[in-house]
Amino acid sequence: QVQLVESGGGLVQAGGALRLSCAVSGRTFSRYTMGWFRQAPGKEREFVGGISWIAARTSYADSVKGRFTCSRDSAKNTLYLQMNSLKPEDTAVYYCAARESPAISTTGVYDYWGQGTQVTVSS
């Protein structure tokens, strides 16, 4: 069993920054990838970014490229999403996910999910 717990969400003004964390506990994997997704009110869940744990290869949605950065700290078993230059349209519940595969999925095919953390960006 794997548990994912997000933290770091909150209220921030447009142009500001937030750093989300996802603590991973329980079973570990020799090879897996992590992803960040978000869901805004009335909208479908969408891919934000992802990272392979071992090689640290990353992938990002076009809407966040150049503003968001995925990273991980293996010693702390923690995934991060650094969000800079935030816009009101970034407002959503953000989820982290883990996948038992070396490939990053942009369509939400993951084995484990966190419960989410709210990010609100004011104008």
C-alpha positions as a Markdown table, in Angstrom:
| # | Residue | x | y | z |
|---|---|---|---|---|
| 1 | Gln | 0.0 | 0.0 | 0.0 |
| 2 | Val | 1.2 | 3.5 | -0.9 |
| 3 | Gln | 0.0 | 6.7 | 0.6 |
| 4 | Leu | 0.4 | 10.1 | -1.0 |
| 5 | Val | -0.3 | 13.3 | 1.1 |
| 6 | Glu | -0.2 | 16.7 | -0.6 |
| 7 | Ser | 0.4 | 20.0 | 1.3 |
| 8 | Gly | 1.4 | 23.6 | 0.6 |
| 9 | Gly | -1.8 | 24.8 | -1.0 |
| 10 | Gly | -3.3 | 28.1 | -0.1 |
| 11 | Leu | -4.3 | 31.6 | -1.3 |
| 12 | Val | -1.9 | 33.7 | -3.3 |
| 13 | Gln | -2.1 | 36.8 | -5.4 |
| 14 | Ala | -1.6 | 36.7 | -9.2 |
| 15 | Gly | 2.1 | 36.7 | -10.0 |
| 16 | Gly | 3.0 | 35.1 | -6.8 |
| 17 | Ala | 4.4 | 31.6 | -6.1 |
| 18 | Leu | 3.6 | 28.5 | -4.1 |
| 19 | Arg | 5.5 | 25.2 | -3.6 |
| 20 | Leu | 3.4 | 22.1 | -3.2 |
| 21 | Ser | 4.7 | 18.9 | -1.6 |
| 22 | Cys | 3.7 | 15.3 | -1.8 |
| 23 | Ala | 4.9 | 13.0 | 0.9 |
| 24 | Val | 5.2 | 9.3 | -0.2 |
| 25 | Ser | 5.0 | 6.5 | 2.3 |
| 26 | Gly | 4.5 | 2.8 | 2.4 |
| 27 | Arg | 5.6 | 0.5 | -0.3 |
| 28 | Thr | 8.5 | 1.7 | -2.5 |
| 29 | Phe | 9.2 | 0.9 | -6.1 |
| 30 | Ser | 12.4 | 0.2 | -8.0 |
| 31 | Arg | 11.1 | 2.2 | -10.9 |
| 32 | Tyr | 8.1 | 4.5 | -11.0 |
| 33 | Thr | 6.9 | 8.0 | -12.1 |
| 34 | Met | 5.0 | 10.7 | -10.3 |
| 35 | Gly | 2.5 | 13.2 | -11.7 |
| 36 | Trp | 0.7 | 16.3 | -10.7 |
| 37 | Phe | -2.9 | 16.9 | -11.9 |
| 38 | Arg | -5.4 | 19.6 | -11.1 |
| 39 | Gln | -9.2 | 20.0 | -11.3 |
| 40 | Ala | -10.9 | 23.4 | -11.4 |
| 41 | Pro | -14.6 | 23.9 | -10.6 |
| 42 | Gly | -16.8 | 22.7 | -13.4 |
| 43 | Lys | -13.8 | 21.3 | -15.4 |
| 44 | Glu | -12.2 | 18.0 | -16.0 |
| 45 | Arg | -9.1 | 16.9 | -14.3 |
| 46 | Glu | -6.0 | 17.9 | -16.3 |
| 47 | Phe | -2.3 | 17.0 | -16.4 |
| 48 | Val | 0.0 | 19.6 | -15.0 |
| 49 | Gly | 3.5 | 17.9 | -14.9 |
| 50 | Gly | 5.3 | 14.7 | -14.1 |
| 51 | Ile | 8.7 | 13.3 | -13.3 |
| 52 | Ser | 10.4 | 10.0 | -13.4 |
| 53 | Trp | 11.8 | 9.2 | -9.9 |
| 54 | Ile | 15.1 | 7.7 | -10.9 |
| 55 | Ala | 16.2 | 9.7 | -13.9 |
| 56 | Ala | 14.3 | 12.9 | -13.0 |
| 57 | Arg | 12.9 | 13.3 | -16.6 |
| 58 | Thr | 10.1 | 15.8 | -16.6 |
| 59 | Ser | 7.0 | 16.6 | -18.7 |
| 60 | Tyr | 4.7 | 19.6 | -18.5 |
| 61 | Ala | 1.4 | 20.8 | -19.9 |
| 62 | Asp | 1.8 | 23.7 | -22.3 |
| 63 | Ser | -0.2 | 25.9 | -20.0 |
| 64 | Val | 2.4 | 25.8 | -17.3 |
| 65 | Lys | 5.7 | 25.4 | -19.2 |
| 66 | Gly | 8.2 | 27.9 | -18.0 |
| 67 | Arg | 6.3 | 28.6 | -14.8 |
| 68 | Phe | 6.0 | 25.3 | -13.0 |
| 69 | Thr | 8.8 | 22.9 | -12.1 |
| 70 | Cys | 8.5 | 19.3 | -10.9 |
| 71 | Ser | 11.3 | 17.9 | -8.7 |
| 72 | Arg | 11.8 | 15.2 | -6.1 |
| 73 | Asp | 14.0 | 14.5 | -3.0 |
| 74 | Ser | 14.7 | 10.8 | -2.8 |
| 75 | Ala | 16.1 | 11.0 | 0.7 |
| 76 | Lys | 12.9 | 12.6 | 1.9 |
| 77 | Asn | 10.5 | 10.6 | -0.3 |
| 78 | Thr | 8.9 | 13.8 | -1.3 |
| 79 | Leu | 7.7 | 15.2 | -4.6 |
| 80 | Tyr | 7.5 | 18.9 | -5.3 |
| 81 | Leu | 5.7 | 21.3 | -7.6 |
| 82 | Gln | 7.2 | 24.8 | -7.7 |
| 83 | Met | 4.6 | 27.2 | -9.1 |
| 84 | Asn | 5.8 | 30.6 | -10.2 |
| 85 | Ser | 4.0 | 33.5 | -11.9 |
| 86 | Leu | 0.6 | 32.2 | -10.8 |
| 87 | Lys | -2.5 | 33.2 | -12.7 |
| 88 | Pro | -6.1 | 33.1 | -11.7 |
| 89 | Glu | -6.7 | 30.3 | -14.1 |
| 90 | Asp | -4.3 | 28.1 | -12.1 |
| 91 | Thr | -6.9 | 28.0 | -9.3 |
| 92 | Ala | -7.8 | 24.3 | -8.7 |
| 93 | Val | -7.4 | 21.4 | -6.4 |
| 94 | Tyr | -4.0 | 19.9 | -7.1 |
| 95 | Tyr | -3.4 | 16.1 | -6.8 |
| 96 | Cys | -0.2 | 14.1 | -6.9 |
| 97 | Ala | -0.2 | 10.6 | -8.2 |
| 98 | Ala | 2.2 | 7.6 | -8.5 |
| 99 | Arg | 2.5 | 5.1 | -11.4 |
| 100 | Glu | 4.3 | 1.8 | -11.5 |
| 101 | Ser | 5.8 | 2.5 | -14.9 |
| 102 | Pro | 8.9 | 4.3 | -16.2 |
| 103 | Ala | 6.7 | 6.4 | -18.5 |
| 104 | Ile | 4.9 | 9.6 | -17.5 |
| 105 | Ser | 1.2 | 9.4 | -18.2 |
| 106 | Thr | -0.6 | 12.6 | -19.2 |
| 107 | Thr | -4.0 | 11.0 | -19.2 |
| 108 | Gly | -4.3 | 10.1 | -15.6 |
| 109 | Val | -3.4 | 6.4 | -15.7 |
| 110 | Tyr | -1.8 | 6.1 | -12.2 |
| 111 | Asp | -2.0 | 3.5 | -9.5 |
| 112 | Tyr | -2.1 | 5.8 | -6.5 |
| 113 | Trp | -3.6 | 9.2 | -5.8 |
| 114 | Gly | -3.4 | 11.8 | -3.0 |
| 115 | Gln | -6.5 | 13.6 | -1.6 |
| 116 | Gly | -5.6 | 16.9 | -3.1 |
| 117 | Thr | -4.7 | 20.4 | -1.9 |
| 118 | Gln | -6.5 | 23.6 | -2.8 |
| 119 | Val | -4.7 | 26.4 | -4.7 |
| 120 | Thr | -6.5 | 29.7 | -5.1 |
| 121 | Val | -5.0 | 32.6 | -7.1 |
| 122 | Ser | -6.6 | 36.0 | -6.7 |
| 123 | Ser | -6.6 | 38.7 | -9.3 |
